[in-house]
């Protein structure tokens, strides 16, 4: 335990030093902004869940069953998210971290190293899920009168729920790294992605949410109650945690669930330590091999040959460099697979809307869904930009000083990063917008409005992401996935949401004029209210495109290292 404190001590002192430096450099303002946003988010989640649970509690017999089933589904979702997150995080913590060269060569007990890195993995991969769980459990405690013992019970239930997926994810990473070297993670992450897809499919089949959404599909109420009483996943820790929490809230607490959680957590930690003792040395040795060159040869010069007359040498080389670095980093390009899955799910959800099945839905509501879908698509694009465009400047790392001291133009660097991220994002935006409008069977006016607006929004969102990324860089980060969750990423998302809200409010005027004309049976004409609204949207998006890029360029010119 003494050596374990020595390993964790630098991490703790570094965190305290950064906290003091943040307070000295305006960190109180950042903390206030972060606290305000987190508080509003918690209030929103708490409010929605409170209304749902209050309604459930008012339903005799099946109300507590519905509440327990909902909690089980939420915890099962948390468990799957934590498992995938821990697999990726363990790769960096156990094999690619910068302090491993010193720790592995030091006279340090292997168990202390394992526990230290396991704790680091738990913190980095679970903090967001833990924050999300706060308003959820708070709503359950308030609605069902949990009392002052409810908070310690939730803590006792939630801690092993975080530990189990961390140990399992670390063990999976350890086994895979011994089969595929850590720095040649192309095959490794391909296996992880396939496993993730299988887990998600299995998750949805185990939950069977369609049965709960359509109780009329059951023969009688008894069958419906039987399904509610049947455990969703009786052999998973999420079900044990849900049973322990709901048993306490309903006055039928059973120590079995809590005992299963802690004994399972202790057992998997022991098994994970044994696996670590046997395989970590070999895996860490393989992790020291050089990275595989995924992008090489003459392919990229041939791809850029058609646009060479339009690009200067510096801009072309910057673009090629960014694309090569993107595909060499498996933690970056592998997310394109998950992005494709999310887009398919997004389109499937739009297709599943009951707009053209059963009773005919009025034209007004179809148009309203299409218009509001524009804001939802913009939010999806903002999340993607936060993950891929916002970290672009930070990923330059310490080599930014070399670019600044060289005769290369920083405008060319910023230009290349902007268009390298914007063009794929624009293609994705058009795919989402066109296909969703086709699925919603919108008119030509709404199609033109959606396509034109999403083009302007994409240009502005990409500029905001790059500008805020340059304004709040993180050159010392060890994991690109941690950059979007920083203070700068939060400010970018808040600004983007404000931009989306402004565009939706401005375009509500022409959409209202269009609906009025259709209702009266008049031809749709572009009058001065529409022209003013469209002009205001264009001006707003243009300002959101130009101003962040200029601010980002000025910030890059004064970077200090």
CORNOR-V63014 format. One record per pair of residues at least 4 apart in sequence whose C-alpha atoms are under 6 Angstrom apart, sorted by the first residue. I is the first residue (numbers start at 1). J is the second residue. D is the distance in Angstrom with one decimal. If there is no record, write none. Layout:
i = {I | I}
j = {J | J}
d = {D | D}
//
This chain:
i = {4 | 5 | 10 | 18 | 22 | 23 | 23 | 31 | 35 | 42 | 42 | 43 | 46 | 46 | 46 | 50 | 50 | 56 | 57 | 59 | 65 | 71 | 72 | 72 | 72 | 75 | 76 | 78 | 82 | 83 | 83 | 85 | 86 | 86 | 86 | 86 | 87 | 87 | 87 | 90 | 90 | 90 | 91 | 92 | 92 | 93 | 95 | 100 | 114 | 121 | 122 | 122 | 123 | 140 | 141 | 141 | 144 | 146 | 146 | 154 | 157 | 160 | 160 | 160 | 164 | 165 | 173 | 176 | 177 | 177 | 177 | 178 | 180 | 181 | 181 | 182 | 183 | 183 | 184 | 184 | 185 | 186 | 189 | 199 | 207 | 233 | 234 | 240 | 243 | 244 | 246 | 247 | 247 | 248 | 248 | 260 | 263 | 268 | 276 | 280 | 294 | 295 | 311 | 315 | 315 | 317 | 318 | 319 | 327 | 330 | 335 | 355 | 369 | 373 | 385 | 386 | 386 | 387 | 389 | 389 | 389 | 390 | 390 | 390 | 391 | 391 | 393 | 394 | 394 | 394 | 396 | 397 | 411 | 416 | 418 | 419 | 422 | 422 | 426 | 430 | 431 | 432 | 437 | 437 | 446 | 450 | 454 | 456 | 457 | 460 | 460 | 460 | 463 | 463 | 463 | 464 | 464 | 465 | 467 | 467 | 467 | 468 | 469 | 470 | 471 | 471 | 472 | 484 | 485 | 503 | 506 | 508 | 510 | 517 | 517 | 526 | 528 | 531 | 538 | 543 | 548}
j = {112 | 9 | 14 | 22 | 27 | 27 | 28 | 35 | 39 | 46 | 135 | 47 | 50 | 135 | 139 | 54 | 139 | 63 | 63 | 63 | 228 | 242 | 76 | 239 | 242 | 238 | 238 | 82 | 86 | 165 | 169 | 125 | 90 | 125 | 166 | 169 | 169 | 170 | 173 | 94 | 121 | 170 | 95 | 96 | 97 | 97 | 284 | 104 | 118 | 125 | 126 | 166 | 127 | 144 | 145 | 146 | 249 | 150 | 249 | 158 | 241 | 261 | 262 | 265 | 265 | 169 | 177 | 180 | 181 | 182 | 283 | 283 | 188 | 286 | 287 | 287 | 287 | 291 | 291 | 292 | 189 | 330 | 193 | 203 | 232 | 239 | 239 | 257 | 247 | 257 | 250 | 252 | 253 | 252 | 253 | 264 | 267 | 272 | 280 | 284 | 328 | 324 | 316 | 412 | 416 | 321 | 416 | 416 | 333 | 334 | 339 | 361 | 373 | 377 | 389 | 390 | 484 | 484 | 421 | 465 | 466 | 465 | 466 | 469 | 395 | 469 | 470 | 473 | 474 | 475 | 400 | 475 | 415 | 420 | 422 | 423 | 426 | 462 | 458 | 434 | 435 | 436 | 441 | 442 | 450 | 454 | 458 | 541 | 461 | 541 | 544 | 545 | 467 | 545 | 549 | 468 | 548 | 469 | 548 | 549 | 552 | 472 | 473 | 552 | 552 | 555 | 488 | 489 | 489 | 537 | 533 | 512 | 530 | 522 | 524 | 530 | 532 | 535 | 542 | 547 | 552}
d = {4.9 | 5.6 | 5.9 | 5.9 | 4.2 | 4.1 | 5.6 | 5.8 | 5.9 | 5.9 | 5.5 | 5.8 | 5.8 | 5.0 | 5.6 | 5.9 | 5.3 | 4.3 | 5.1 | 4.7 | 5.9 | 6.0 | 6.0 | 5.6 | 5.3 | 5.2 | 5.2 | 6.0 | 5.9 | 4.9 | 5.5 | 5.6 | 5.6 | 5.7 | 5.4 | 5.1 | 4.4 | 5.9 | 5.7 | 5.6 | 5.8 | 5.3 | 5.6 | 4.6 | 5.5 | 5.4 | 5.9 | 5.7 | 5.9 | 6.0 | 5.6 | 5.8 | 5.8 | 6.0 | 5.5 | 4.4 | 5.9 | 5.1 | 5.8 | 5.9 | 5.8 | 6.0 | 5.9 | 5.5 | 5.3 | 5.7 | 5.9 | 5.8 | 5.2 | 5.3 | 5.7 | 4.8 | 6.0 | 5.1 | 5.3 | 4.7 | 5.7 | 5.0 | 5.4 | 5.5 | 5.8 | 5.9 | 5.9 | 5.9 | 6.0 | 5.9 | 5.8 | 4.6 | 5.7 | 5.4 | 6.0 | 4.6 | 4.1 | 5.9 | 4.4 | 5.8 | 6.0 | 5.8 | 5.0 | 5.9 | 6.0 | 5.9 | 5.9 | 5.2 | 6.0 | 6.0 | 6.0 | 5.2 | 5.5 | 5.6 | 6.0 | 5.7 | 5.9 | 6.0 | 4.9 | 4.9 | 5.6 | 5.9 | 5.8 | 5.9 | 5.9 | 4.6 | 5.2 | 4.7 | 6.0 | 6.0 | 5.8 | 5.0 | 5.1 | 4.9 | 5.7 | 4.5 | 5.9 | 5.8 | 5.9 | 5.7 | 5.9 | 5.8 | 6.0 | 5.8 | 5.9 | 6.0 | 5.9 | 5.6 | 5.9 | 6.0 | 5.9 | 6.0 | 5.9 | 5.5 | 5.2 | 4.3 | 5.9 | 5.1 | 5.9 | 6.0 | 5.5 | 5.9 | 4.6 | 5.2 | 4.4 | 5.9 | 5.6 | 5.1 | 5.8 | 6.0 | 5.2 | 4.7 | 5.6 | 5.8 | 5.6 | 6.0 | 4.8 | 5.0 | 6.0 | 5.9 | 6.0 | 5.9 | 6.0 | 5.7 | 5.9}
//
